[in-house]
């Protein structure tokens, strides 16, 4: 699998997705620091939510083959500004998480990710497994 860094706000589903991609049981663990394990880099949401820490994410992205921007399908706004993907010279994909939640609006989240510059967007739900196989197949290509 290609090395993937996950970037998104707190509670967007980065750690849960990391656990699913590793074949682990889902358990909530707050990510307190940038974790490099196997082919996945899990980042704290505070890095994406804090302007001064956001620059560190651009630097850490150079450790990965692919950058994954995550937005929850029930998110009321996007942290990612338009055309942000030009900040790194890596492939950037969008990942809409929590797509099967009752209050989900995955189309809106996908539009935000496309506006940010993501050409490829995956809609997933780590709890139900929806869309996860497509993401795994893409990462293994």
DOLUMZA-318668 format. One record per atom (N, C-alpha, C): x, y, z. Coordinates in steps of 0.001 Angstrom, whole numbers, plus 500000, padded with zeros to 6 digits. Layout:
{pt {X, Y, Z}}
...
! end
This chain:
{pt {500838, 498820, 500000}}
{pt {500000, 500000, 500000}}
{pt {500883, 501244, 500000}}
{pt {500454, 502253, 499245}}
{pt {501189, 503507, 499234}}
{pt {501054, 504189, 500592}}
{pt {502083, 504939, 500962}}
{pt {502073, 505637, 502253}}
{pt {501106, 506808, 502185}}
{pt {500189, 506855, 503155}}
{pt {499103, 507826, 503181}}
{pt {499155, 508644, 504455}}
{pt {499073, 509968, 504339}}
{pt {498918, 510845, 505492}}
{pt {497475, 511327, 505509}}
{pt {496850, 511267, 506687}}
{pt {495461, 511688, 506844}}
{pt {495406, 513037, 507548}}
{pt {494705, 513984, 506927}}
{pt {494608, 515344, 507448}}
{pt {493134, 515741, 507513}}
{pt {492727, 516248, 508661}}
{pt {491356, 516708, 508835}}
{pt {491165, 517222, 510247}}
{pt {490031, 517808, 510508}}
{pt {489776, 518364, 511833}}
{pt {489543, 517239, 512839}}
{pt {489545, 517574, 514110}}
{pt {489252, 516601, 515163}}
{pt {487874, 515992, 514916}}
{pt {487783, 514711, 515159}}
{pt {486543, 513936, 515012}}
{pt {486092, 513753, 513565}}
{pt {486999, 513939, 512612}}
{pt {486626, 513715, 511215}}
{pt {486746, 512245, 510819}}
{pt {487338, 511422, 511673}}
{pt {487420, 509992, 511390}}
{pt {488793, 509506, 510959}}
{pt {489834, 510293, 511170}}
{pt {491190, 509909, 510745}}
{pt {491688, 508657, 511472}}
{pt {491588, 508641, 512788}}
{pt {492104, 507511, 513568}}
{pt {491268, 506259, 513321}}
{pt {489953, 506417, 513226}}
{pt {489090, 505265, 512944}}
{pt {489435, 504669, 511580}}
{pt {489638, 505516, 510583}}
{pt {490026, 505021, 509261}}
{pt {491382, 504333, 509322}}
{pt {492310, 504901, 510071}}
{pt {493623, 504277, 510239}}
{pt {493478, 502871, 510814}}
{pt {492641, 502733, 511826}}
{pt {492435, 501413, 512440}}
{pt {491832, 500427, 511444}}
{pt {490868, 500875, 510647}}
{pt {490239, 500005, 509647}}
{pt {491251, 499586, 508582}}
{pt {492053, 500522, 508100}}
{pt {493039, 500198, 507067}}
{pt {494101, 499239, 507579}}
{pt {494360, 499242, 508860}}
{pt {495325, 498312, 509463}}
{pt {494688, 496993, 509862}}
{pt {493367, 496880, 509715}}
{pt {492673, 495657, 510099}}
{pt {492477, 495525, 511597}}
{pt {492510, 496639, 512302}}
{pt {492339, 496628, 513750}}
{pt {490872, 496806, 514128}}
{pt {490569, 496472, 515355}}
{pt {489246, 496722, 515896}}
{pt {489124, 498225, 516172}}
{pt {487947, 498770, 515907}}
{pt {487748, 500198, 516135}}
{pt {487656, 500481, 517636}}
{pt {488492, 501387, 518080}}
{pt {488420, 501880, 519457}}
{pt {488856, 503333, 519424}}
{pt {488162, 504160, 520184}}
{pt {488475, 505584, 520135}}
{pt {489763, 505855, 520898}}
{pt {490728, 506415, 520209}}
{pt {491990, 506854, 520798}}
{pt {492296, 508221, 520234}}
{pt {492305, 509229, 521067}}
{pt {492629, 510591, 520624}}
{pt {494076, 510645, 520197}}
{pt {494315, 511081, 518974}}
{pt {495674, 511219, 518466}}
{pt {496275, 512487, 519049}}
{pt {497348, 512337, 519816}}
{pt {497975, 513468, 520493}}
{pt {499204, 513986, 519740}}
{pt {499732, 513192, 518834}}
{pt {500936, 513559, 518103}}
{pt {500875, 512890, 516742}}
{pt {501742, 513289, 515830}}
{pt {501759, 512674, 514507}}
{pt {502336, 511270, 514630}}
{pt {501537, 510282, 514212}}
{pt {501915, 508872, 514352}}
{pt {502284, 508286, 512996}}
{pt {503495, 507756, 512912}}
{pt {503949, 507038, 511721}}
{pt {503876, 505557, 512060}}
{pt {502989, 504815, 511433}}
{pt {502918, 503373, 511641}}
{pt {502637, 502714, 510299}}
{pt {503513, 501786, 509942}}
{pt {503392, 501097, 508664}}
{pt {503297, 502109, 507533}}
{pt {502258, 502036, 506742}}
{pt {502120, 502921, 505589}}
{pt {501152, 504071, 505855}}
{pt {500830, 504310, 507122}}
{pt {499853, 505338, 507457}}
{pt {500437, 506366, 508409}}
{pt {500090, 507623, 508165}}
{pt {500481, 508715, 509054}}
{pt {499196, 509361, 509545}}
{pt {498937, 509232, 510852}}
{pt {497747, 509800, 511478}}
{pt {498151, 511108, 512145}}
{pt {497376, 512145, 511932}}
{pt {497722, 513465, 512460}}
{pt {496622, 513966, 513405}}
{pt {496990, 514724, 514425}}
{pt {495968, 515321, 515299}}
{pt {495167, 516383, 514544}}
{pt {493876, 516446, 514813}}
{pt {493031, 517438, 514163}}
{pt {493448, 518863, 514461}}
{pt {494054, 519067, 515615}}
{pt {494476, 520414, 515989}}
{pt {495482, 520999, 515001}}
{pt {496239, 520139, 514321}}
{pt {497191, 520641, 513327}}
{pt {496455, 521289, 512154}}
{pt {495340, 520707, 511759}}
{pt {494560, 521273, 510659}}
{pt {493728, 522466, 511121}}
{pt {493410, 522513, 512405}}
{pt {492536, 523546, 512945}}
{pt {493287, 524788, 513429}}
{pt {494603, 524704, 513527}}
{pt {495398, 525814, 514046}}
{pt {496324, 526319, 512949}}
{pt {496174, 527583, 512616}}
{pt {496916, 528160, 511484}}
{pt {498427, 527910, 511582}}
{pt {499023, 528152, 512736}}
{pt {500476, 528028, 512849}}
{pt {500939, 526574, 512772}}
{pt {500095, 525632, 513169}}
{pt {500472, 524221, 513082}}
{pt {500208, 523640, 511696}}
{pt {499352, 524299, 510929}}
{pt {499009, 523809, 509600}}
{pt {500199, 523677, 508669}}
{pt {501168, 524544, 508835}}
{pt {502372, 524464, 507986}}
{pt {503123, 523152, 508211}}
{pt {503060, 522637, 509438}}
{pt {503733, 521370, 509739}}
{pt {503130, 520234, 508909}}
{pt {501835, 520288, 508657}}
{pt {501200, 519242, 507852}}
{pt {501751, 519223, 506434}}
{pt {501998, 520404, 505876}}
{pt {502593, 520458, 504532}}
{pt {503970, 519812, 504544}}
{pt {504731, 520049, 505592}}
{pt {506064, 519431, 505688}}
{pt {505976, 517926, 505882}}
{pt {505088, 517472, 506768}}
{pt {504936, 516032, 507002}}
{pt {504404, 515308, 505772}}
{pt {503691, 516015, 504911}}
{pt {503146, 515364, 503721}}
{pt {504247, 514832, 502810}}
{pt {505442, 515391, 502919}}
{pt {506546, 514907, 502086}}
{pt {507024, 513524, 502504}}
{pt {506564, 513043, 503653}}
{pt {506871, 511678, 504094}}
{pt {505929, 510658, 503467}}
{pt {504886, 511128, 502784}}
{pt {503857, 510242, 502240}}
{pt {503874, 510242, 500718}}
{pt {503240, 509216, 500149}}
{pt {503028, 509154, 498705}}
{pt {501740, 509882, 498328}}
{pt {500739, 509787, 499210}}
{pt {499420, 510361, 498959}}
{pt {498969, 511117, 500204}}
{pt {498381, 512280, 499983}}
{pt {497784, 513073, 501064}}
{pt {496275, 512866, 501002}}
{pt {495691, 512500, 502140}}
{pt {494245, 512336, 502226}}
{pt {493634, 513443, 503058}}
{pt {492792, 514266, 502426}}
{pt {492055, 515300, 503148}}
{pt {490703, 514715, 503541}}
{pt {490392, 514745, 504826}}
{pt {489150, 514161, 505324}}
{pt {488166, 515229, 505759}}
{pt {486914, 515034, 505349}}
{pt {485798, 515830, 505840}}
{pt {484671, 514859, 506158}}
{pt {484122, 514995, 507343}}
{pt {482980, 514186, 507736}}
{pt {481746, 514622, 506950}}
{pt {480913, 513660, 506568}}
{pt {479714, 513961, 505782}}
{pt {478677, 514738, 506584}}
{pt {478839, 514797, 507903}}
{pt {477895, 515578, 508696}}
{pt {478521, 516880, 509216}}
{pt {479606, 517271, 508582}}
{pt {480324, 518505, 508945}}
{pt {479554, 519729, 508431}}
{pt {479408, 520788, 509251}}
{pt {478684, 521966, 508787}}
{pt {479536, 522940, 507956}}
{pt {480848, 522715, 507895}}
{pt {481732, 523603, 507140}}
{pt {483006, 522846, 506783}}
{pt {483807, 523436, 505909}}
{pt {485090, 522844, 505518}}
{pt {486231, 523698, 506043}}
{pt {487239, 523034, 506593}}
{pt {488451, 523732, 507016}}
{pt {489359, 524076, 505846}}
{pt {489207, 523352, 504743}}
{pt {490143, 523461, 503636}}
{pt {489731, 524570, 502668}}
{pt {490613, 525539, 502429}}
{pt {490287, 526607, 501485}}
{pt {490361, 526108, 500041}}
{pt {489784, 526854, 499115}}
{pt {489876, 526465, 497703}}
{pt {491328, 526337, 497249}}
{pt {491573, 525335, 496435}}
{pt {492867, 525105, 495782}}
{pt {494020, 524876, 496759}}
{pt {493752, 524339, 497929}}
{pt {494812, 524111, 498931}}
{pt {495772, 523004, 498502}}
{pt {495353, 522141, 497598}}
{pt {496200, 521006, 497228}}
{pt {497497, 521426, 496563}}
{pt {497580, 522645, 496091}}
{pt {498820, 523116, 495464}}
{pt {499932, 523323, 496495}}
{pt {499614, 523221, 497791}}
{pt {500606, 523420, 498851}}
{pt {501616, 522275, 498934}}
{pt {501289, 521144, 498347}}
{pt {502191, 519986, 498392}}
{pt {502396, 519441, 496988}}
{pt {503526, 518804, 496776}}
{pt {503753, 518219, 495451}}
{pt {503533, 516711, 495502}}
{pt {502450, 516327, 496141}}
{pt {502021, 514940, 496249}}
{pt {500599, 514841, 495705}}
{pt {500222, 513635, 495355}}
{pt {498833, 513400, 494982}}
{pt {497968, 513645, 496222}}
{pt {496872, 514354, 496044}}
{pt {495955, 514639, 497147}}
{pt {494588, 514079, 496785}}
{pt {494062, 513222, 497668}}
{pt {492728, 512664, 497471}}
{pt {491814, 513180, 498572}}
{pt {490539, 513197, 498279}}
{pt {489546, 513571, 499275}}
{pt {488882, 512323, 499825}}
{pt {488590, 512336, 501109}}
{pt {487905, 511214, 501749}}
{pt {486755, 511787, 502569}}
{pt {485534, 511447, 502160}}
{pt {484339, 511842, 502905}}
{pt {484042, 510706, 503877}}
{pt {484130, 510991, 505169}}
{pt {483885, 509971, 506190}}
{pt {482450, 510095, 506725}}
{pt {482046, 509083, 507461}}
{pt {480710, 509058, 508097}}
{pt {479590, 509232, 507075}}
{pt {479780, 508663, 505894}}
{pt {478835, 508822, 504781}}
{pt {477492, 508159, 505023}}
{pt {477413, 507230, 505957}}
{pt {476174, 506514, 506215}}
{pt {475432, 507025, 507454}}
{pt {475939, 508070, 508075}}
{pt {475283, 508638, 509262}}
{pt {473912, 509201, 508872}}
{pt {472941, 509199, 509799}}
{pt {471597, 509716, 509472}}
{pt {471590, 511178, 509012}}
{pt {472471, 512005, 509566}}
{pt {472495, 513423, 509196}}
{pt {473559, 513740, 508148}}
{pt {474009, 512727, 507436}}
{pt {475107, 512896, 506473}}
{pt {474648, 513623, 505213}}
{pt {475572, 514409, 504679}}
{pt {475389, 515053, 503385}}
{pt {476697, 514858, 502607}}
{pt {476927, 513624, 502120}}
{pt {478204, 513322, 501473}}
{pt {478453, 514119, 500192}}
{pt {477409, 514507, 499484}}
{pt {477591, 515284, 498257}}
{pt {478175, 516664, 498573}}
{pt {477690, 517287, 499639}}
{pt {478208, 518595, 500036}}
{pt {479682, 518490, 500417}}
{pt {480018, 517466, 501221}}
{pt {481413, 517266, 501626}}
{pt {482294, 516988, 500409}}
{pt {481793, 516201, 499466}}
{pt {482559, 515930, 498251}}
{pt {482795, 517221, 497466}}
{pt {481785, 518064, 497365}}
{pt {481944, 519342, 496657}}
{pt {483016, 520201, 497317}}
{pt {483034, 520250, 498649}}
{pt {484064, 521015, 499355}}
{pt {485455, 520484, 499036}}
{pt {485604, 519152, 499005}}
{pt {486910, 518544, 498717}}
{pt {487337, 518820, 497273}}
{pt {486412, 518772, 496364}}
{pt {486736, 519084, 494964}}
{pt {487120, 520555, 494819}}
{pt {486433, 521429, 495523}}
{pt {486784, 522847, 495512}}
{pt {488192, 523066, 496083}}
{pt {488580, 522238, 497036}}
{pt {489921, 522326, 497624}}
{pt {490997, 521855, 496659}}
{pt {490591, 521131, 495601}}
{pt {491541, 520682, 494594}}
{pt {491657, 519178, 494449}}
{pt {490874, 518410, 495207}}
{pt {490925, 516946, 495115}}
{pt {490210, 516488, 493848}}
{pt {490930, 515785, 493001}}
{pt {490325, 515264, 491775}}
{pt {489645, 513922, 492028}}
{pt {490205, 513136, 492951}}
{pt {489652, 511828, 493324}}
{pt {489072, 511944, 494734}}
{pt {487794, 511576, 494898}}
{pt {487139, 511639, 496208}}
{pt {486478, 510297, 496501}}
{pt {486715, 509799, 497706}}
{pt {486126, 508545, 498158}}
{pt {485119, 508835, 499263}}
{pt {483935, 508245, 499147}}
{pt {482932, 508342, 500202}}
{pt {482976, 507033, 500974}}
{pt {483229, 507137, 502274}}
{pt {483374, 505920, 503077}}
{pt {482594, 506048, 504384}}
{pt {482456, 504912, 505035}}
{pt {481977, 504864, 506410}}
{pt {482757, 503735, 507083}}
{pt {483649, 504096, 507969}}
{pt {484539, 503113, 508594}}
{pt {483776, 502121, 509453}}
{pt {482661, 502531, 510052}}
{pt {481899, 501649, 510942}}
{pt {481169, 500583, 510136}}
{pt {480529, 500974, 509023}}
{pt {479776, 500005, 508217}}
{pt {480647, 499334, 507159}}
{pt {481797, 499934, 506844}}
{pt {482676, 499400, 505800}}
{pt {482365, 499949, 504417}}
{pt {481342, 500775, 504309}}
{pt {480949, 501350, 503026}}
{pt {482121, 502100, 502388}}
{pt {482471, 501736, 501159}}
{pt {483484, 502434, 500378}}
{pt {484928, 502171, 500757}}
{pt {485168, 501445, 501835}}
{pt {486537, 501234, 502303}}
{pt {487334, 500384, 501317}}
{pt {486710, 499362, 500741}}
{pt {487426, 498503, 499792}}
{pt {487898, 499268, 498564}}
{pt {487096, 500222, 498099}}
{pt {487491, 501032, 496948}}
{pt {488725, 501871, 497283}}
{pt {488753, 502416, 498494}}
{pt {489911, 503196, 498931}}
{pt {491146, 502313, 499036}}
{pt {491005, 501128, 499615}}
{pt {492129, 500193, 499735}}
{pt {492657, 499803, 498359}}
{pt {491758, 499510, 497443}}
{pt {492162, 499154, 496076}}
{pt {492946, 500299, 495442}}
{pt {492487, 501523, 495627}}
{pt {493172, 502683, 495077}}
{pt {494582, 502842, 495674}}
{pt {494694, 502639, 496972}}
{pt {495995, 502780, 497638}}
{pt {496978, 501672, 497260}}
{pt {496451, 500531, 496836}}
{pt {497299, 499401, 496454}}
{pt {497660, 499396, 494979}}
{pt {497181, 500353, 494223}}
{pt {497437, 500342, 492773}}
{pt {498871, 500706, 492469}}
! end
